[in-house]
Amino acid sequence: MEPFSLMFGFICLIGGGAAGWGLNNKLLNPSRQSSTIESLEESKRIDDLIQQNFNQINEKLTKLSINMEYIKKYDIKMEAVFIANEALQGNADLIDALEKLAQFIPENADETYLPQIDSTISSLAEMLFEAISDLGEISPNTARKAGLLALSSGRTHRAKSLFESAYELAPGHSTTLGLLEHVSVLLGNKLDQRHWIEAQIELDPDNEILLRKHAHLLVQLGDDDAQKDVQRLRALGLDTPADRSLLSGLMARAGSMEAALKDIDLALEEDPFRAEDWLRRAEILMNGEDHSLALESVNKCLELDRQNGEAWALQARLLSCTPRLKEASKAATHAVALGSGGIELIMLKADLLLTLGEEEKAEETIDRALNEHSEDGEVLAAIADLRLREGRFTEAWDILQGAPTGSKNTQLHVVEGRLHLITADRTRDGTDITDQQLLSQAQMSFSKAIDMDRENGLAWLGLARTQRLLQQLELADESLTRAERLIKEDEPAVWTEKALLCLDTNRLEDAQRHVDAASINGAGAVLSYIRGNLSARAGNLVTAKSHYDEALSIDSSHVRARLNRCSIYMALDQEQAAYDDANVLLEIAPKSQLAKIKRAEALMMMGRWKSALDDLRDVTLLAPHHHQALTFTGACFIALGHPEQAEGPLNEALRWNTDFAPAWYQRGLLYLDWEKPEAAISDFSAAVKADSQHLDAYL
């Protein structure tokens, strides 16, 4: 029994006892019944007794009131119950009373907490909801908790209204979104349920439970976008046999080719002059990879309707896979002129014209598309990607920088990230400070792409590459695994990136295996570059050089292959060849500080110390922290007979990197020249400590 009920009964018991005692004395006393006239003394005595009893009752009630105040003070729940009762009687504010009851709901309570709500609290809340016509302005937390109270009392629509108020005041609260989803399920509103699940996925895009729930709901709604959820689960490595079964069912539901073909053939038997039916038939056959029959059907369509742009687009796609490239080019031209096929046909037309040797017309096609679709992110991304693949990086940057803010899409961010990687390759100086600044921009672009489309495999691949270059190797492995699950299995770029990651983690056998897997789908400059790195790691410098030669014969602009070959030349004492490679690098990438370092190193080997100093000054001017350039500067001053100018750069080099053995060694030589043997021995010891393989320091 509740404390309030106990106290109320106790008060009634005391009052009833007192009244009964008074009546008993008044009615049942024989002396009074027999007497017709009561004496004043007797009456006064009775009045005194009654007054005494009432005083006792009043004293007990006062004590009881004090006890109640004590209970209210130390039992918050009891206080809330009293305030709610007073509010219902008009003696307190209804909203305050509701807030008092709501405080017993935990901050992040959801629908699973409903069975734990006290029945008294729930009943009082229900009565308060009856009495309250307008809740007015309340905090989002109070609105959410009050919504749970409404749910506990069976007021689903009132709960929905309260949860919506909480959402308007704090739209990013995950618990509120979950409760709104729960209410939509109770009300049987699947569209609302979808909306609130998708809002939760925006906050937590890789939530396994939400993705699976969303997929099943979309299946119920007949929406094939459910495939995206299952693909994301697969990319996360969280897909189950049930998920794979769901995906299979979705693909089957997308339409059996035989059944679809049968239906369209029946329609054409009834009316063979419907051009759109012939086009539909061609599309079905093309999806079934029966290209010859698809071409026949699309030709029938064009016989009936020469202005059918989609038919011309389909014919162009089909013919582009055959030797009939001139016909394919004409079909693509018709499709583009009729505004059909989108950016895919524009790019196909340009590619066909290039293949046919009509470069000027191809350029006109691209320029026209750029002018006519200057606000279309998809078009801008495709053309920027083309310029990037052509090595026309400045034009690609111009397209990206000119893109309107609202046109930015996933592919634009991916292209931007790739351009940042190329820029980093061409301007990096080999130090963590500069290289991280350059690579962080690429990382930001790929992350933006992933935020927009988490099923974009190329974005994950780009992020993996960037993380590897930043030496975030565990993150790179995770991103690469995700990319591998989203990109088709025979994509060489995934295998080459896996090989490069294995190289960075000293798993050389695995790197070789991944290179072999990538080579199944054709050779490339990157594969030869990786093979060169593997040979160099094994100490086979001549073999490494031959692989770099091969890489540069395929792609003469491959910066890293040429840098590595330059190093190999110097290791083989072929300083002139190294110098020539460094010059070519600076023609390709004039801002490459690494190329200047390599050229300075080659010049030092050739004894051209002043020329080397010129390159080193350029590097340290842009990167004062470049410990290698500072060390080489010191070495040049020593060789030129200016040891007094060498100590400063060497000290600076060691300030930036105390583990750089060549700097310790060069300063040790300087101290030997100054006849400071103890200081020299100390520096040589530091060099050996920094690099136990530094033989010159040992000697």
C-alpha positions, -999 to 999 in steps of 0.1 A, spaced: 0 0 0 12 35 -8 25 58 21 -2 84 12 -30 58 16 -16 46 50 -15 82 64 -49 90 52 -63 59 69 -45 68 101 -60 103 102 -95 88 96 -90 63 124 -80 90 150 -110 112 140 -135 84 140 -123 72 175 -126 106 190 -161 111 176 -172 77 187 -160 83 222 -179 115 224 -212 99 212 -207 70 235 -205 93 265 -234 114 253 -260 87 243 -252 57 263 -247 72 298 -279 61 317 -276 90 341 -279 115 313 -308 96 296 -328 97 327 -322 133 334 -343 158 314 -322 188 324 -284 187 323 -266 207 349 -243 234 336 -214 218 355 -219 185 337 -222 202 303 -190 221 309 -172 189 319 -183 173 286 -172 203 266 -138 202 283 -134 165 275 -143 171 238 -119 200 236 -92 179 252 -98 151 226 -96 176 197 -64 191 211 -49 156 211 -61 150 175 -47 184 165 -14 176 181 -12 142 163 -21 159 130 6 185 135 32 157 142 18 139 111 22 170 90 58 174 102 65 138 94 49 143 59 72 173 53 101 152 64 91 123 40 86 148 11 120 163 18 138 130 18 116 111 -7 116 130 -41 92 106 -56 67 112 -28 71 149 -32 64 146 -69 33 126 -61 20 152 -37 27 180 -62 9 161 -89 -21 156 -66 -21 193 -56 -19 203 -93 -48 181 -102 -68 199 -74 -58 233 -88 -33 241 -61 -1 238 -82 11 243 -118 3 213 -141 35 217 -162 57 218 -131 40 187 -118 46 169 -151 83 179 -151 86 166 -115 72 132 -127 95 132 -158 126 136 -137 123 99 -127 130 89 -164 167 84 -171 183 108 -196 188 83 -225 158 60 -217 141 46 -248 111 23 -253 128 -6 -235 125 14 -203 87 15 -205 81 -16 -183 102 0 -155 80 32 -152 62 32 -118 24 26 -121 16 55 -98 38 79 -118 22 66 -150 -14 70 -136 -7 105 -124 9 115 -157 -22 102 -175 -44 124 -154 -21 154 -159 -22 149 -197 -60 150 -194 -59 183 -176 -31 199 -197 -44 215 -229 -11 232 -240 24 221 -229 39 254 -240 77 256 -241 95 228 -224 131 215 -228 139 187 -253 148 164 -224 115 170 -206 96 166 -239 113 132 -246 107 120 -210 71 132 -210 67 113 -243 77 81 -226 52 88 -198 25 93 -224 35 60 -240 34 43 -207 -2 55 -202 -12 44 -237 -13 79 -253 6 72 -285 -4 103 -304 5 125 -275 38 107 -272 45 113 -309 38 150 -305 61 153 -276 89 133 -293 85 156 -324 88 186 -301 120 172 -286 133 166 -322 126 201 -332 145 215 -302 174 190 -305 174 173 -340 206 154 -335 196 133 -304 198 96 -313 174 85 -285 147 109 -297 151 96 -333 148 60 -321 116 68 -301 101 85 -331 109 53 -351 92 32 -324 61 54 -324 59 51 -362 60 13 -359 32 15 -332 11 36 -355 19 14 -386 33 43 -406 61 27 -427 71 59 -445 76 77 -412 95 46 -399 118 48 -430 123 86 -424 134 81 -388 156 51 -395 174 71 -422 179 100 -398 195 76 -374 218 62 -401 229 97 -409 242 99 -374 256 64 -373 262 53 -409 278 19 -401 253 7 -374 247 -29 -382 212 -30 -366 199 1 -383 213 -10 -417 196 -44 -415 164 -29 -402 164 -3 -431 170 -30 -457 141 -52 -445 118 -22 -444 128 -11 -479 120 -47 -491 86 -43 -476 81 -10 -494 93 -25 -527 124 -2 -529 155 -18 -545 177 6 -526 177 -21 -499 207 -35 -519 228 -6 -507 223 -15 -471 233 -51 -477 263 -40 -497 274 -17 -468 270 -46 -444 291 -67 -468 318 -39 -469 319 -39 -431 323 -76 -431 290 -79 -411 267 -96 -436 251 -128 -426 237 -157 -447 202 -141 -442 216 -108 -456 230 -125 -486 197 -143 -491 179 -110 -490 203 -95 -516 198 -125 -538 160 -121 -535 163 -84 -544 183 -92 -575 158 -119 -585 130 -95 -579 147 -70 -602 134 -92 -629 140 -125 -646 152 -118 -681 133 -147 -695 100 -136 -679 106 -100 -689 115 -110 -725 84 -131 -727 61 -103 -716 77 -78 -741 75 -103 -769 38 -108 -763 33 -70 -764 52 -68 -797 31 -96 -812 0 -76 -805 15 -43 -818 49 -45 -835 50 -8 -843 57 5 -808 92 18 -808 94 20 -770 87 -18 -768 116 -25 -792 139 -3 -771 128 -21 -739 135 -55 -756 169 -43 -766 177 -32 -730 166 -66 -716 188 -84 -741 218 -61 -734 214 -68 -697 214 -105 -705 246 -99 -726 230 -110 -758 244 -80 -777 237 -91 -813 200 -96 -807 199 -64 -786 214 -45 -816 187 -60 -839 160 -48 -815 174 -13 -812 177 -10 -850 140 -19 -852 133 9 -827 152 34 -848 134 24 -879 102 34 -862 115 65 -844 147 82 -857 144 108 -829 146 83 -800 177 95 -782 178 66 -758 178 42 -787 208 60 -803 226 59 -769 220 22 -766 232 16 -802 264 35 -795 271 14 -764 265 -18 -783 286 -8 -813 315 5 -792 322 -31 -782 326 -41 -819 350 -30 -846 323 -8 -860 336 23 -842 326 48 -869 290 37 -866 293 38 -829 306 74 -831 277 85 -853 252 69 -829 268 86 -800 267 120 -818 230 115 -824 223 106 -788 243 136 -774 225 159 -799 192 147 -786 202 151 -750 202 114 -742 226 92 -724 239 118 -700 276 123 -693 283 86 -701 274 92 -738 293 125 -739 324 108 -727 318 78 -750 315 101 -779 348 119 -770 366 85 -765 354 72 -798 365 104 -816 399 101 -800 402 65 -810 393 75 -846 421 101 -845 397 131 -844 412 149 -814 399 183 -823 363 171 -825 368 152 -792 380 184 -775 350 203 -789 327 177 -775 343 180 -740 344 218 -741 308 220 -752 297 197 -724 316 218 -699 299 250 -710 264 235 -712 266 216 -679 287 239 -658 266 233 -627 262 195 -632 285 178 -606 284 145 -625 295 161 -657 322 181 -640 335 151 -622 337 130 -653 356 157 -673 379 165 -644 387 127 -641 394 126 -679 418 156 -676 435 139 -646 440 107 -666 454 127 -695 479 144 -671 463 178 -676 463 185 -639 459 223 -641 427 220 -662 414 194 -637 420 218 -608 403 246 -628 372 225 -632 371 216 -595 377 251 -583 351 264 -607 324 240 -596 295 256 -578 291 247 -541 258 229 -546 272 208 -574 298 190 -553 292 152 -554 310 121 -544 330 117 -576 341 154 -575 356 148 -541 372 116 -552 389 134 -582 399 162 -558 415 137 -535 434 120 -563 447 154 -575 459 162 -540 478 129 -540 494 138 -573 503 173 -560 518 157 -529 539 134 -551 552 164 -571 558 188 -542 567 167 -512 602 170 -496 604 137 -477 599 152 -443 569 144 -421 560 180 -415 555 190 -452 542 156 -464 516 154 -438 502 188 -446 499 179 -483 484 144 -476 459 156 -450 442 176 -478 437 144 -498 425 126 -467 399 153 -462 386 150 -498 382 113 -496 365 115 -463 340 140 -477 333 116 -506 327 88 -481 304 109 -460 283 114 -491 284 78 -503 298 51 -480 295 25 -508 319 43 -530 348 18 -533 371 43 -551 368 67 -522 377 40 -497 407 30 -519 419 66 -521 415 70 -483 435 37 -478 463 50 -500 465 83 -482 465 66 -448 493 44 -459 514 74 -471 507 90 -437 519 58 -420 485 52 -405 489 15 -415 461 -1 -394 436 24 -406 448 19 -442 443 -18 -438 407 -13 -426 399 11 -454 415 -12 -480 395 -41 -468 363 -20 -472 373 -9 -507 380 -45 -517 345 -56 -507 330 -28 -527 351 -29 -559 349 -58 -584 373 -86 -575 395 -83 -606 403 -46 -601 442 -44 -603 442 -11 -583 431 -30 -551 458 -56 -555 486 -31 -562 475 -11 -531 476 -42 -510 511 -50 -523 523 -15 -514 508 -18 -479 526 -51 -475 558 -34 -485 553 -8 -459 547 -35 -432 577 -56 -444 555 -85 -456 575 -90 -488 561 -124 -497 526 -112 -494 535 -81 -515 549 -104 -543 517 -125 -542 495 -95 -546 516 -82 -575 512 -116 -592 474 -114 -587 473 -79 -601 494 -89 -632 467 -114 -643 447 -84 -656 476 -69 -674 509 -51 -668 512 -15 -657 537 10 -645 527 6 -609 533 -32 -610 568 -27 -624 574 0 -598 564 -24 -570 586 -51 -584 615 -27 -585 609 -19 -548 608 -56 -539 641 -62 -558 657 -32 -540 646 -45 -507 663 -78 -515 695 -60 -525 692 -68 -562 699 -33 -574 705 -41 -611 672 -60 -612 654 -32 -594 667 -7 -620 654 -29 -648 620 -29 -633 621 9 -628 632 12 -665 601 -8 -675 578 13 -653 591 45 -669 588 31 -704 551 26 -697 546 59 -679 575 84 -682 558 107 -657 558 82 -628 575 103 -602 582 77 -576 597 52 -601 621 79 -614 630 90 -578 638 54 -569 658 48 -601 678 80 -593 687 65 -559 697 32 -575 720 50 -600 737 67 -570 740 33 -552 757 20 -584 780 50 -586 763 62 -618 761 98 -607 756 113 -642 726 91 -648 712 100 -614 718 137 -622 700 133 -656 670 115 -639 668 143 -613 667 169 -642 639 150 -659 620 149 -626 623 187 -623 609 191 -658 579 170 -649 575 184 -614 593 217 -610 582 221 -574 595 187 -563 618 193 -534 628 156 -534 640 159 -570 662 189 -559 676 169 -531 684 140 -555 701 164 -579 721 180 -551 732 146 -540 743 137 -575 762 170 -579 780 163 -546 791 129 -559 804 147 -590 823 172 -568 801 201 -580 797 215 -545 786 251 -553 759 239 -577 747 214 -550 746 243 -525 723 263 -549 697 234 -549 700 229 -512 694 266 -504 662 264 -525 650 234 -504 658 249 -470 643 283 -480 609 265 -485 615 239 -458 638 252 -430 631 220 -411 646 197 -438 673 179 -418 687 161 -448 692 193 -469 708 210 -438 732 180 -434 741 181 -471 747 219 -468 771 213 -439 789 186 -460 792 210 -489 807 238 -467 833 213 -453 842 201 -488 846 237 -500 870 245 -471 845 266 -451 841 245 -420 831 276 -399 799 278 -421 791 241 -417 785 239 -379 753 260 -381 734 239 -406 745 207 -389 734 219 -355 700 229 -370 697 195 -387 702 178 -353 677 201 -336 651 190 -361 660 153 -360 683 139 -333 681 104 -349 696 114 -382 729 96 -382 745 114 -413 742 147 -394 760 133 -364 787 118 -387 793 151 -406 796 171 -374 820 145 -361 841 150 -392 839 188 -386 852 184 -350 880 161 -363 890 189 -387 890 213 -358 911 189 -337 884 182 -311 887 144 -308 865 140 -278 836 160 -294 842 140 -326 841 106 -309 809 117 -291 792 126 -324 804 94 -341 790 74 -311 757 92 -315 757 83 -352 762 47 -344 734 48 -318 711 63 -344 720 39 -371 739 7 -361 747 1 -398 766 34 -403 800 18 -411 818 52 -417 809 63 -381 822 29 -367 855 34 -386 
